[in-house]
Amino acid sequence: MIVNVMEEVVEEVLKRYRTELKLCCDCQHCTTDVKALALNDLTPKYVTNPNHSVYVRAVLEGDPQEVTKLLSVVTRAASKVSANPRCSANSTRE
Amino acid sequence: MIVNVMEEVVEEVLKRYRTELKLCCDCQHCTTDVKALALNDLTPKYVTNPNHSVYVRAVLEGDPQEVTKLLSVVTRAASKVSANPRCSANSTRE
């Protein structure tokens, strides 16, 4: 079973920095959009054993340049989605 | 639900070109290793709706440069795994 470790990393960034990211809403649709956009801009880190993801994350979290890139990519994705939300909650507001 | 379309693309390339890739064995372990290695070298293409993967694949398959890159990356990953197989079938042969 292969897993892209970046999927859980982006998920955690979204949870930890929810307030700072100022997402237009908390719905599943917008969150998924941010995740997909961010992951398309980040180098994937696939592992064949999900238990090994901790090693990949340790290397990632120990590299300030990688952490900065990650935060910047997620912030850009959140801004894009907030500027053009596709969820029903936002489309009915118009 | 987010899906990296490249996962199914690489899976199909592996099935279609199994003979040409000359993989050391057909076991799940080696196949998964090739997939993970290849996917780490390919730009991810995440979609939020798995039904939309056909559009992404149509664009990808219509671009000869992308197809060449895909085949070259999968071939390189297959060579790497064949040179150093980690499966039990190969480790007992030594």
Backbone of each chain as ProteinMPNN parsed JSONL, in Angstrom:
{"seq_chain_A": "MIVNVMEEVVEEVLKRYRTELKLCCDCQHCTTDVKALALNDLTPKYVTNPNHSVYVRAVLEGDPQEVTKLLSVVTRAASKVSANPRCSANSTRE", "coords_chain_A": {"N_chain_A": [[0.842, -1.211, 0.0], [0.699, 2.102, -1.003], [1.441, 5.404, 0.148], [1.094, 8.901, 0.102], [2.963, 10.857, 2.004], [2.763, 13.572, 2.26], [0.077, 14.148, 2.156], [-1.035, 13.698, 4.733], [0.525, 15.527, 6.077], [-0.214, 18.029, 5.005], [-2.88, 18.013, 5.773], [-2.599, 18.19, 8.556], [-1.371, 20.698, 8.8], [-3.44, 22.299, 7.936], [-5.272, 21.876, 9.999], [-3.868, 22.801, 12.243], [-3.261, 25.487, 11.657], [-5.689, 26.7, 11.16], [-7.073, 29.098, 11.963], [-5.233, 31.161, 11.343], [-5.049, 30.857, 8.602], [-7.34, 31.859, 7.611], [-9.662, 30.792, 6.221], [-12.486, 30.865, 4.021], [-14.687, 29.302, 4.752], [-15.529, 26.408, 6.825], [-16.252, 24.108, 5.586], [-16.371, 20.744, 4.178], [-15.998, 20.639, 1.439], [-14.554, 23.008, 0.693], [-12.241, 22.66, 2.258], [-11.2, 20.314, 1.149], [-10.677, 21.204, -1.412], [-8.587, 23.046, -0.908], [-6.646, 21.292, 0.064], [-6.154, 19.611, -2.209], [-5.224, 21.514, -4.081], [-2.92, 22.484, -2.771], [-1.399, 20.123, -2.517], [-0.851, 19.566, -5.174], [1.114, 21.371, -5.676], [3.232, 20.645, -4.173], [6.172, 18.656, -3.672], [5.74, 15.222, -4.041], [5.844, 12.68, -1.458], [6.058, 9.62, -1.404], [5.565, 6.589, 0.403], [6.063, 3.077, 0.96], [5.205, 1.798, 3.12], [2.972, 2.697, 5.493], [3.717, 3.045, 8.153], [6.253, 4.019, 8.05], [6.11, 6.661, 7.614], [6.701, 8.448, 9.626], [9.476, 8.812, 9.621], [9.953, 10.174, 7.239], [8.526, 12.482, 7.791], [9.96, 13.472, 9.953], [12.372, 14.217, 8.765], [11.425, 16.167, 7.009], [10.256, 18.054, 8.796], [12.497, 18.889, 10.078], [13.782, 20.524, 8.379], [14.057, 23.795, 7.791], [13.636, 25.239, 5.424], [11.964, 23.605, 3.912], [9.735, 23.552, 5.573], [8.939, 26.215, 5.493], [8.295, 26.423, 2.785], [6.168, 24.633, 2.629], [4.227, 25.871, 4.334], [3.862, 28.23, 2.945], [2.833, 27.328, 0.501], [0.418, 26.096, 1.313], [-0.882, 28.306, 2.383], [-1.181, 29.897, 0.098], [-2.884, 28.256, -1.411], [-5.131, 28.244, 0.263], [-5.854, 30.921, 0.114], [-6.568, 31.151, -2.577], [-8.804, 29.44, -2.701], [-10.487, 30.698, -0.869], [-10.964, 33.034, -2.192], [-12.437, 32.199, -4.336], [-14.738, 30.391, -3.536], [-16.237, 27.152, -3.895], [-18.266, 25.881, -2.669], [-21.646, 24.972, -1.623], [-22.665, 26.548, 0.416], [-21.472, 29.012, 0.056], [-22.17, 29.641, -2.572], [-24.893, 30.091, -2.462], [-25.033, 32.421, -1.169], [-24.566, 34.383, -2.965]], "CA_chain_A": [[0.0, 0.0, 0.0], [1.51, 3.306, -1.049], [0.816, 6.582, 0.766], [1.845, 10.147, -0.023], [3.049, 11.406, 3.364], [2.385, 14.984, 2.216], [-1.374, 14.274, 2.382], [-1.293, 13.89, 6.164], [1.226, 16.744, 6.509], [-1.074, 19.168, 4.629], [-4.065, 17.902, 6.644], [-2.229, 18.699, 9.881], [-1.137, 22.148, 8.699], [-4.777, 22.9, 7.857], [-5.904, 21.831, 11.33], [-3.104, 23.606, 13.205], [-3.27, 26.918, 11.325], [-7.014, 27.033, 10.636], [-7.396, 30.506, 12.219], [-4.304, 32.018, 10.605], [-5.265, 30.716, 7.153], [-8.554, 32.638, 7.313], [-10.463, 30.16, 5.169], [-13.825, 31.441, 3.933], [-15.583, 28.459, 5.549], [-14.922, 25.176, 7.335], [-16.915, 22.944, 4.987], [-15.553, 19.67, 3.621], [-15.728, 20.982, 0.034], [-13.467, 23.995, 0.622], [-11.034, 22.06, 2.838], [-10.682, 19.363, 0.163], [-10.121, 22.009, -2.507], [-7.294, 23.575, -0.45], [-5.725, 20.154, 0.122], [-5.779, 19.197, -3.576], [-4.41, 22.588, -4.677], [-1.613, 22.506, -2.101], [-0.654, 18.892, -2.843], [-0.379, 19.644, -6.564], [2.275, 22.266, -5.701], [4.28, 20.126, -3.281], [6.812, 17.422, -4.138], [5.172, 14.091, -3.287], [6.766, 11.816, -0.697], [5.375, 8.336, -1.252], [6.227, 5.492, 1.116], [5.346, 1.821, 0.708], [4.697, 1.334, 4.408], [2.487, 3.887, 6.221], [4.432, 3.197, 9.443], [7.519, 4.714, 7.821], [5.868, 8.085, 7.352], [7.322, 9.244, 10.695], [10.857, 9.152, 9.24], [9.853, 11.211, 6.205], [8.072, 13.704, 8.454], [11.051, 13.975, 10.797], [13.305, 14.906, 7.861], [10.719, 17.356, 6.514], [10.079, 19.041, 9.864], [13.809, 19.363, 10.512], [14.33, 21.386, 7.331], [13.29, 25.045, 7.837], [13.264, 25.66, 4.068], [10.817, 22.77, 3.53], [8.586, 23.97, 6.38], [8.512, 27.505, 4.949], [7.645, 26.172, 1.489], [4.888, 23.985, 2.935], [3.289, 26.86, 4.855], [3.575, 29.194, 1.893], [1.971, 26.667, -0.496], [-0.925, 25.915, 1.883], [-1.482, 29.637, 2.506], [-1.591, 30.325, -1.258], [-4.048, 27.438, -1.788], [-6.265, 28.715, 1.07], [-6.268, 32.232, -0.419], [-7.238, 30.897, -3.854], [-10.13, 28.866, -2.444], [-11.301, 31.709, -0.189], [-11.345, 34.051, -3.19], [-13.415, 31.577, -5.239], [-15.258, 29.163, -2.92], [-17.156, 26.433, -4.777], [-19.244, 25.144, -1.869], [-23.038, 25.437, -1.74], [-22.881, 27.594, 1.417], [-21.034, 30.29, -0.509], [-22.826, 29.96, -3.831], [-26.244, 30.58, -2.197], [-24.912, 33.791, -0.636], [-24.462, 35.373, -4.055]], "C_chain_A": [[0.874, 1.257, 0.0], [0.716, 4.519, -0.528], [1.701, 7.795, 0.519], [1.817, 10.838, 1.345], [2.588, 12.874, 3.387], [0.888, 15.186, 2.452], [-1.666, 14.504, 3.858], [-0.62, 15.159, 6.694], [0.341, 17.974, 6.22], [-2.32, 19.191, 5.524], [-3.766, 18.502, 8.03], [-1.99, 20.203, 9.878], [-2.492, 22.87, 8.69], [-5.469, 22.943, 9.216], [-5.222, 22.808, 12.273], [-3.226, 25.111, 12.939], [-4.615, 27.395, 10.764], [-7.334, 28.534, 10.785], [-6.542, 31.421, 11.357], [-4.571, 31.984, 9.094], [-6.491, 31.501, 6.675], [-9.343, 32.064, 6.144], [-11.892, 30.71, 5.204], [-14.867, 30.631, 4.696], [-14.897, 27.153, 5.913], [-15.481, 23.931, 6.66], [-15.911, 21.983, 4.352], [-15.107, 20.032, 2.199], [-14.533, 21.922, -0.081], [-12.155, 23.415, 1.161], [-10.389, 21.112, 1.832], [-10.053, 20.106, -1.016], [-8.726, 22.538, -2.139], [-6.253, 22.461, -0.456], [-5.229, 19.784, -1.27], [-4.869, 20.236, -4.23], [-3.0, 22.592, -4.1], [-0.78, 21.294, -2.518], [-0.135, 18.892, -4.279], [0.86, 20.534, -6.693], [3.421, 21.778, -4.811], [4.871, 18.834, -3.853], [6.258, 16.251, -3.33], [6.244, 13.278, -2.564], [6.035, 10.507, -0.402], [6.229, 7.348, -0.47], [5.398, 4.229, 0.88], [4.775, 1.237, 1.994], [4.276, 2.561, 5.226], [3.203, 4.123, 7.554], [5.747, 3.955, 9.275], [7.34, 6.217, 7.61], [6.532, 8.97, 8.406], [8.744, 9.677, 10.329], [10.855, 10.289, 8.223], [9.471, 12.544, 6.852], [9.164, 14.311, 9.324], [12.048, 14.766, 9.94], [12.696, 16.229, 7.387], [10.662, 18.452, 7.58], [11.41, 19.593, 10.389], [14.45, 20.307, 9.505], [13.506, 22.683, 7.246], [12.812, 25.507, 6.46], [12.01, 24.898, 3.593], [9.555, 23.223, 4.273], [8.028, 25.292, 5.849], [7.76, 27.313, 3.638], [6.249, 25.592, 1.713], [3.844, 25.004, 3.381], [2.886, 27.856, 3.769], [2.624, 28.599, 0.844], [0.541, 26.513, 0.041], [-1.632, 27.271, 2.004], [-1.992, 30.123, 1.148], [-2.846, 29.562, -1.698], [-5.297, 27.929, -1.035], [-6.78, 30.058, 0.543], [-7.047, 32.049, -1.711], [-8.669, 30.408, -3.622], [-11.036, 29.903, -1.782], [-11.775, 32.783, -1.17], [-12.427, 33.519, -4.131], [-13.984, 30.291, -4.647], [-16.294, 28.497, -3.828], [-18.268, 25.733, -4.0], [-20.63, 25.774, -1.965], [-23.314, 26.577, -0.764], [-22.524, 28.959, 0.844], [-21.76, 30.647, -1.799], [-24.235, 30.492, -3.604], [-26.221, 32.016, -1.67], [-24.972, 34.831, -1.747], [-25.825, 35.874, -4.523]], "O_chain_A": [[1.691, 1.449, 0.9], [-0.492, 4.636, -0.735], [2.916, 7.73, 0.705], [0.78, 11.336, 1.782], [2.088, 13.357, 4.402], [0.466, 16.255, 2.893], [-2.445, 15.39, 4.209], [-1.113, 15.791, 7.628], [0.171, 18.842, 7.076], [-2.755, 20.252, 5.972], [-4.585, 19.227, 8.594], [-2.354, 20.901, 10.824], [-2.669, 23.901, 9.34], [-6.157, 23.909, 9.548], [-5.88, 23.546, 13.006], [-3.287, 25.91, 13.873], [-4.678, 28.358, 10.0], [-7.811, 29.163, 9.84], [-7.052, 32.342, 10.718], [-4.342, 32.972, 8.397], [-6.648, 31.768, 5.483], [-9.654, 32.776, 5.188], [-12.436, 30.985, 6.273], [-15.822, 31.195, 5.229], [-13.832, 26.825, 5.39], [-15.217, 22.815, 7.107], [-14.779, 22.347, 4.035], [-13.971, 19.76, 1.81], [-13.611, 21.671, -0.855], [-11.088, 23.648, 0.592], [-9.168, 21.106, 1.68], [-9.025, 19.687, -1.548], [-7.802, 22.486, -2.951], [-5.127, 22.651, -0.917], [-4.025, 19.658, -1.49], [-3.868, 19.887, -4.855], [-2.015, 22.689, -4.832], [0.402, 21.425, -2.833], [0.898, 18.289, -4.569], [1.574, 20.466, -7.693], [4.459, 22.434, -4.715], [4.158, 18.022, -4.443], [6.293, 16.265, -2.1], [7.391, 13.202, -3.003], [5.478, 10.308, 0.678], [7.445, 7.274, -0.649], [4.194, 4.297, 0.635], [3.97, 0.306, 1.966], [5.12, 3.37, 5.61], [3.287, 5.256, 8.027], [6.295, 4.473, 10.248], [8.317, 6.949, 7.449], [6.888, 10.113, 8.119], [9.17, 10.776, 10.683], [11.636, 11.235, 8.323], [10.016, 13.593, 6.51], [9.277, 15.533, 9.418], [12.508, 15.838, 10.333], [13.36, 17.265, 7.367], [10.974, 19.613, 7.316], [11.445, 20.628, 11.055], [15.537, 20.831, 9.747], [12.4, 22.684, 6.704], [11.734, 26.088, 6.329], [11.122, 25.471, 2.962], [8.465, 23.276, 3.704], [6.814, 25.476, 5.763], [6.731, 27.944, 3.398], [5.28, 26.003, 1.075], [2.72, 25.011, 2.881], [1.73, 28.269, 3.682], [1.721, 29.281, 0.36], [-0.427, 26.764, -0.677], [-2.834, 27.372, 1.759], [-3.082, 30.685, 1.047], [-3.759, 30.145, -2.284], [-6.38, 28.019, -1.613], [-7.986, 30.304, 0.525], [-8.065, 32.707, -1.925], [-9.615, 30.886, -4.249], [-12.223, 29.979, -2.098], [-12.846, 33.366, -1.001], [-13.233, 34.285, -4.66], [-13.747, 29.21, -5.186], [-17.117, 29.17, -4.448], [-19.116, 25.067, -4.594], [-20.778, 26.939, -2.333], [-24.101, 27.474, -1.066], [-23.202, 29.949, 1.12], [-21.948, 31.827, -2.095], [-24.745, 31.253, -4.426], [-27.223, 32.729, -1.709], [-25.362, 35.979, -1.533], [-25.901, 36.704, -5.428]]}, "seq_chain_B": "MIVNVMEEVVEEVLKRYRTELKLCCDCQHCTTDVKALALNDLTPKYVTNPNHSVYVRAVLEGDPQEVTKLLSVVTRAASKVSANPRCSANSTRE", "coords_chain_B": {"N_chain_B": [[-13.116, 13.639, -1.129], [-9.784, 13.176, -1.988], [-7.704, 12.423, -4.799], [-4.738, 11.264, -6.277], [-4.252, 11.412, -9.536], [-2.114, 10.423, -10.932], [-1.404, 8.091, -9.661], [-3.112, 6.008, -10.595], [-2.416, 6.191, -13.256], [0.31, 5.475, -13.341], [0.047, 2.879, -12.41], [-1.344, 1.709, -14.534], [0.538, 1.979, -16.607], [2.494, 0.267, -15.667], [1.132, -2.176, -15.868], [0.58, -2.345, -18.62], [3.111, -2.226, -19.864], [4.576, -4.321, -18.804], [6.211, -6.457, -19.731], [8.171, -5.135, -21.323], [9.399, -3.569, -19.403], [10.929, -5.275, -17.959], [10.931, -6.248, -15.238], [12.369, -7.567, -12.234], [10.798, -9.36, -10.788], [7.313, -10.345, -10.329], [6.11, -9.742, -7.984], [4.083, -8.331, -5.325], [5.479, -6.653, -3.586], [7.776, -5.676, -5.019], [6.468, -4.417, -7.168], [5.038, -2.42, -5.841], [7.158, -0.95, -4.813], [8.264, 0.075, -7.191], [6.147, 1.676, -8.054], [5.967, 3.627, -5.949], [8.515, 4.837, -6.108], [8.451, 5.872, -8.735], [6.228, 7.611, -8.585], [7.193, 9.513, -6.812], [8.846, 10.933, -8.415], [7.274, 12.157, -10.233], [5.166, 14.883, -11.226], [2.521, 15.566, -9.059], [-1.02, 15.038, -9.626], [-3.629, 15.968, -8.298], [-7.118, 15.442, -7.782], [-10.387, 16.49, -6.721], [-12.588, 15.038, -7.112], [-12.988, 11.777, -7.941], [-14.205, 11.017, -10.339], [-13.474, 12.934, -12.121], [-11.012, 12.35, -13.031], [-10.666, 11.434, -15.589], [-10.538, 13.659, -17.283], [-8.122, 14.876, -16.589], [-6.397, 12.822, -17.293], [-6.848, 12.717, -20.033], [-5.723, 15.113, -20.914], [-3.083, 14.691, -20.154], [-2.404, 12.364, -21.644], [-2.551, 13.392, -24.143], [-0.346, 14.867, -24.497], [2.689, 14.55, -25.841], [5.222, 14.984, -24.691], [4.776, 14.754, -21.96], [3.97, 12.089, -21.834], [6.299, 10.79, -22.648], [7.996, 11.524, -20.557], [6.715, 10.277, -18.423], [6.933, 7.51, -19.133], [9.701, 7.278, -19.126], [10.347, 7.856, -16.457], [9.024, 5.755, -15.096], [10.376, 3.578, -16.194], [12.984, 4.031, -15.242], [12.537, 3.776, -12.494], [11.764, 1.083, -12.402], [14.139, -0.146, -13.225], [15.835, 0.534, -11.112], [14.611, -0.846, -8.959], [14.766, -3.465, -9.905], [17.486, -3.819, -9.882], [18.034, -3.788, -7.201], [16.246, -5.634, -5.623], [13.829, -5.904, -2.986], [12.211, -7.873, -2.107], [11.101, -10.986, -0.529], [11.387, -13.23, -2.148], [13.569, -12.662, -3.745], [15.56, -12.126, -1.882], [16.073, -14.582, -0.694], [17.337, -15.937, -2.641], [19.951, -15.188, -2.635]], "CA_chain_B": [[-12.045, 12.636, -1.267], [-8.794, 13.577, -2.978], [-7.015, 11.303, -5.45], [-3.676, 11.647, -7.206], [-4.534, 10.678, -10.779], [-0.878, 9.779, -11.368], [-1.333, 6.74, -9.08], [-3.707, 5.045, -11.524], [-1.676, 6.258, -14.521], [1.523, 4.655, -13.171], [-0.438, 1.494, -12.289], [-1.662, 1.24, -15.89], [1.795, 1.855, -17.361], [3.127, -0.966, -15.177], [0.404, -3.331, -16.406], [0.685, -2.369, -20.078], [4.493, -2.424, -20.318], [5.221, -5.245, -17.87], [7.275, -7.209, -20.415], [9.235, -4.226, -21.745], [10.084, -3.025, -18.224], [11.82, -6.349, -17.477], [11.023, -6.247, -13.77], [12.983, -8.802, -11.733], [9.719, -10.293, -10.425], [5.967, -9.773, -10.406], [5.504, -9.712, -6.648], [3.439, -7.105, -4.852], [6.499, -5.841, -2.942], [8.561, -4.979, -6.05], [5.571, -3.539, -7.928], [4.747, -1.263, -4.988], [8.383, -0.148, -4.761], [8.374, 0.808, -8.462], [5.099, 2.711, -8.042], [6.338, 4.701, -5.027], [9.683, 5.536, -6.67], [8.011, 6.63, -9.913], [5.339, 8.706, -8.167], [7.976, 10.565, -6.162], [9.531, 11.7, -9.464], [6.289, 12.732, -11.163], [4.351, 15.957, -10.649], [1.206, 15.008, -8.709], [-2.223, 15.649, -10.223], [-4.747, 15.65, -7.406], [-8.46, 15.929, -8.092], [-11.243, 16.335, -5.546], [-13.643, 14.099, -7.48], [-12.349, 10.723, -8.748], [-14.812, 10.946, -11.682], [-12.847, 13.937, -12.987], [-9.664, 11.925, -13.423], [-10.621, 11.242, -17.054], [-10.13, 14.918, -17.933], [-6.688, 15.028, -16.331], [-5.71, 11.815, -18.095], [-6.956, 13.081, -21.452], [-4.721, 16.166, -21.142], [-1.775, 14.045, -20.01], [-2.151, 11.435, -22.753], [-2.486, 14.149, -25.39], [0.914, 15.618, -24.502], [3.763, 13.569, -26.048], [6.325, 15.234, -23.761], [4.359, 14.194, -20.666], [3.957, 10.628, -21.969], [7.703, 10.368, -22.678], [8.524, 11.675, -19.2], [6.086, 9.232, -17.617], [7.547, 6.222, -19.457], [11.103, 7.31, -18.714], [10.389, 7.784, -14.989], [8.642, 4.4, -14.67], [11.468, 2.682, -16.596], [14.094, 4.248, -14.315], [12.139, 3.186, -11.209], [11.792, -0.377, -12.565], [15.55, -0.557, -13.259], [16.355, 0.665, -9.743], [14.073, -1.937, -8.137], [15.301, -4.735, -10.415], [18.892, -3.901, -9.482], [18.072, -4.015, -5.744], [14.913, -6.065, -5.152], [13.763, -6.065, -1.533], [11.225, -8.9, -1.763], [11.642, -12.206, 0.072], [11.727, -14.155, -3.23], [14.913, -12.34, -4.205], [16.556, -12.145, -0.804], [16.435, -15.969, -0.383], [18.171, -16.436, -3.729], [21.361, -14.819, -2.427]], "C_chain_B": [[-11.054, 13.057, -2.357], [-8.016, 12.368, -3.498], [-5.931, 11.86, -6.354], [-3.833, 10.777, -8.461], [-3.297, 9.904, -11.259], [-0.744, 8.357, -10.809], [-1.914, 5.715, -10.047], [-2.988, 5.026, -12.868], [-0.435, 5.353, -14.442], [1.144, 3.165, -13.098], [-0.714, 0.918, -13.694], [-0.418, 1.047, -16.748], [2.49, 0.555, -16.972], [2.463, -2.214, -15.747], [0.669, -3.467, -17.903], [2.095, -2.719, -20.562], [5.281, -3.397, -19.434], [6.421, -5.976, -18.52], [8.461, -6.309, -20.745], [10.038, -3.71, -20.552], [11.068, -4.019, -17.609], [12.04, -6.29, -15.966], [11.553, -7.592, -13.287], [11.949, -9.83, -11.294], [8.378, -9.549, -10.414], [5.314, -9.602, -9.042], [4.995, -8.316, -6.282], [4.485, -6.127, -4.302], [7.276, -5.014, -3.973], [7.695, -4.001, -6.843], [5.274, -2.265, -7.132], [5.968, -0.354, -4.891], [8.536, 0.69, -6.033], [7.375, 1.966, -8.482], [5.513, 3.903, -7.184], [7.501, 5.522, -5.578], [9.27, 6.424, -7.834], [7.172, 7.84, -9.495], [6.086, 9.836, -7.473], [8.709, 11.439, -7.182], [8.567, 12.344, -10.452], [5.482, 13.83, -10.477], [2.966, 15.389, -10.32], [0.059, 15.752, -9.394], [-3.427, 15.219, -9.387], [-6.055, 16.235, -7.926], [-9.333, 15.673, -6.866], [-12.389, 15.362, -5.825], [-13.033, 13.028, -8.397], [-12.927, 10.612, -10.163], [-14.164, 11.928, -12.651], [-11.47, 13.516, -13.483], [-9.545, 11.749, -14.934], [-10.15, 12.491, -17.789], [-8.62, 15.118, -17.803], [-5.904, 14.054, -17.208], [-5.756, 12.141, -19.578], [-5.896, 14.13, -21.799], [-3.325, 15.547, -21.129], [-1.443, 13.192, -21.227], [-2.058, 12.151, -24.107], [-1.186, 14.933, -25.515], [2.093, 14.644, -24.633], [4.926, 13.731, -25.074], [6.029, 14.619, -22.382], [4.407, 12.661, -20.708], [5.391, 10.093, -21.939], [8.294, 10.426, -21.278], [8.003, 10.549, -18.301], [6.764, 7.882, -17.852], [8.988, 6.161, -18.968], [11.228, 7.173, -17.195], [10.056, 6.372, -14.497], [9.756, 3.402, -15.02], [12.639, 2.793, -15.624], [13.787, 3.603, -12.957], [12.207, 1.661, -11.282], [13.235, -0.889, -12.57], [16.151, -0.532, -11.856], [15.908, -0.515, -8.896], [14.64, -3.28, -8.593], [16.762, -4.921, -9.999], [19.024, -4.218, -7.992], [16.708, -4.447, -5.222], [14.915, -6.325, -3.644], [12.835, -7.203, -1.11], [11.891, -10.166, -1.236], [12.082, -13.205, -1.004], [13.164, -13.925, -3.692], [15.96, -12.418, -3.105], [16.98, -13.584, -0.466], [17.343, -16.573, -1.45], [19.658, -16.204, -3.459], [22.127, -15.875, -1.635]], "O_chain_B": [[-11.439, 13.267, -3.507], [-7.712, 11.432, -2.759], [-6.162, 12.808, -7.105], [-3.579, 9.572, -8.439], [-3.418, 8.866, -11.909], [-0.062, 7.518, -11.397], [-1.3, 4.678, -10.3], [-2.944, 3.998, -13.544], [-0.166, 4.57, -15.353], [1.834, 2.31, -13.653], [-0.354, -0.222, -13.988], [-0.32, 0.088, -17.514], [3.007, -0.166, -17.825], [3.138, -3.192, -16.071], [0.947, -4.56, -18.397], [2.254, -3.428, -21.556], [6.504, -3.303, -19.333], [7.492, -6.088, -17.925], [9.611, -6.664, -20.486], [11.233, -3.442, -20.681], [11.938, -3.635, -16.828], [13.173, -6.284, -15.484], [11.228, -8.634, -13.857], [12.182, -11.034, -11.408], [8.317, -8.321, -10.48], [4.113, -9.348, -8.948], [5.407, -7.298, -6.838], [4.389, -4.92, -4.524], [7.417, -3.801, -3.821], [8.129, -2.892, -7.155], [5.262, -1.167, -7.689], [5.835, 0.87, -4.887], [8.893, 1.866, -5.968], [7.708, 3.084, -8.874], [5.426, 5.05, -7.623], [7.48, 6.751, -5.524], [9.68, 7.582, -7.919], [7.379, 8.95, -9.986], [5.663, 10.99, -7.537], [9.14, 12.547, -6.861], [8.993, 13.004, -11.4], [5.153, 13.724, -9.295], [2.311, 14.804, -11.183], [0.164, 16.941, -9.699], [-4.134, 14.264, -9.709], [-6.1, 17.354, -8.436], [-9.065, 14.769, -6.075], [-13.076, 14.916, -4.906], [-12.608, 13.34, -9.509], [-12.237, 10.171, -11.083], [-14.287, 11.774, -13.866], [-10.835, 14.231, -14.258], [-8.461, 11.895, -15.498], [-9.447, 12.398, -18.796], [-7.936, 15.477, -18.761], [-4.88, 14.411, -17.791], [-4.799, 11.869, -20.302], [-5.251, 14.048, -22.844], [-2.494, 15.844, -21.987], [-0.346, 13.278, -21.778], [-1.556, 11.596, -25.084], [-0.952, 15.59, -26.529], [2.462, 13.986, -23.66], [5.547, 12.746, -24.673], [6.907, 14.049, -21.734], [4.829, 12.017, -19.747], [5.673, 9.082, -21.295], [8.999, 9.512, -20.852], [8.752, 9.955, -17.527], [7.126, 7.19, -16.901], [9.442, 5.135, -18.462], [12.104, 6.462, -16.702], [10.715, 5.85, -13.598], [10.047, 2.493, -14.243], [13.22, 1.784, -15.226], [14.65, 2.97, -12.348], [12.656, 1.015, -10.335], [13.527, -1.936, -11.992], [16.875, -1.444, -11.459], [16.717, -1.122, -8.194], [14.958, -4.135, -7.766], [17.216, -6.046, -9.791], [19.999, -4.837, -7.567], [16.075, -3.714, -4.462], [15.864, -6.885, -3.096], [12.68, -7.477, 0.08], [13.079, -10.397, -1.457], [13.043, -13.948, -0.799], [13.886, -14.875, -3.992], [17.119, -12.741, -3.369], [18.102, -13.804, -0.008], [18.024, -17.572, -1.217], [20.515, -16.92, -3.978], [23.32, -15.71, -1.379]]}, "name": "protein", "num_of_chains": 2, "seq": "MIVNVMEEVVEEVLKRYRTELKLCCDCQHCTTDVKALALNDLTPKYVTNPNHSVYVRAVLEGDPQEVTKLLSVVTRAASKVSANPRCSANSTREMIVNVMEEVVEEVLKRYRTELKLCCDCQHCTTDVKALALNDLTPKYVTNPNHSVYVRAVLEGDPQEVTKLLSVVTRAASKVSANPRCSANSTRE"}
